[in-house]
Amino acid sequence: METHSRIRQHIAQACARIMVEEGISQYALAKKKAIHRLGLEGNQDLPSNEEIDLALQEYHRIFRFMKQPQFIRKLQEIALETMELFEDFSPRLVGPVLEGTAGDHSPILLHLFPETPEEVLLKINQVGIPFREMPFADVELNTRLLKIPVIELSREERIVRIFLYPAIALRQSSKNAPPRASLKKLRKLLASYNADES
């Protein structure tokens, strides 16, 4: 009989595979699908999101080791160009594209901090980028649950999912806030790739 830690590892690996191959970014959904695929019960001792992130890194190391760095750099360049469009709203890159674990179906995730969501919509209309409104995202910020507007647009055939936080949220941290990169930080990251190659 497999130990609990071995089962957790199997679930984490299955989650990583599902997230990469199906473009799923929600850990909870990946865990649910992994349990179903592995034929396990729903009350398993599930891996943490951090364990799944490690499994994602391992997946990319094994299956995508040749093309992953270039792939991630290209996505980060698309993110940078998009962030520059929305520079007035303190854009931040978050998620798999920043962390280097993005797969073929992973969207580019950005957080913007406008005074009002309408400011962002006006900017999008001014530059003529087609977009669609998505269901609101529930985000915990300083013990308060907020409903955050979400929009999606396409840049160079990649989905860019943008979360429109209130401006005040830029200086507040949400519970378990993910790492995020400002324009300055992302430019520095991309410059470091070029320095490594020279």
Residue pairs with C-beta under 8 A, 6 or more apart in sequence:
2 10
4 45
7 40
7 44
7 45
8 44
8 45
8 46
8 47
8 51
9 47
9 51
9 55
10 38
11 31
11 34
11 35
11 38
11 40
11 44
11 46
11 47
12 47
12 51
12 52
12 54
12 55
13 55
13 58
13 59
14 33
14 34
14 37
14 38
15 27
15 30
15 31
15 33
15 34
15 47
15 52
15 55
16 52
16 55
16 56
16 58
16 59
17 59
18 24
18 30
18 33
18 34
18 37
19 25
19 30
19 52
19 56
19 103
19 106
20 56
20 59
20 60
20 103
20 104
20 105
20 106
21 103
21 105
22 33
22 105
23 103
23 104
23 105
23 106
23 107
24 30
24 33
25 95
25 96
25 106
25 107
25 109
27 49
27 52
30 52
31 46
31 47
31 52
32 42
35 41
35 42
35 44
35 46
47 55
53 99
53 101
56 96
56 101
57 100
57 101
60 68
60 100
60 101
64 71
68 100
69 193
71 102
72 97
72 100
72 102
73 190
73 193
75 97
75 102
75 106
75 108
75 158
76 93
76 97
76 98
76 186
76 189
76 190
77 190
78 108
78 155
78 156
78 158
78 160
79 93
79 97
79 98
79 108
79 110
79 160
79 186
80 183
80 186
80 187
80 190
81 155
82 91
82 108
82 110
82 153
82 155
82 160
83 91
83 93
83 110
83 183
83 186
84 183
85 123
85 127
85 129
86 110
86 112
86 120
86 123
86 162
87 183
88 114
88 119
88 123
89 112
89 113
89 114
89 119
89 120
89 123
90 112
90 113
90 167
90 170
90 182
91 110
91 111
91 112
91 182
91 183
92 110
92 111
92 112
92 113
92 180
92 181
92 182
93 108
93 109
93 110
93 180
93 181
93 186
94 109
94 110
94 111
94 178
94 179
94 180
94 181
95 102
95 106
95 108
95 109
95 178
96 102
96 103
96 106
96 109
97 106
97 108
97 109
98 179
98 180
98 181
98 186
99 179
102 108
107 152
107 158
107 159
107 160
107 161
108 155
108 158
108 159
108 160
108 161
109 161
109 163
110 160
110 161
110 162
110 163
111 162
111 163
111 165
111 180
112 120
112 162
112 163
112 164
112 165
113 165
113 166
113 167
113 169
113 170
114 120
114 164
114 167
115 167
117 149
117 164
120 151
120 162
120 164
121 131
121 151
124 131
124 151
124 153
129 153
129 155
130 153
130 154
131 151
131 152
131 153
132 151
132 152
132 153
133 149
133 150
133 151
134 150
134 151
134 152
134 161
135 150
136 147
136 148
136 149
136 150
137 147
137 148
137 150
137 163
138 145
138 146
138 147
138 148
139 145
139 146
139 147
139 148
139 163
139 165
139 174
140 146
140 174
140 175
141 165
141 169
141 172
141 174
141 175
142 172
142 173
142 174
143 175
146 165
146 166
146 169
148 163
148 164
148 165
149 163
149 164
150 161
150 162
150 163
150 164
151 161
151 162
151 164
152 159
152 160
152 161
152 162
153 159
153 160
153 162
154 160
181 189
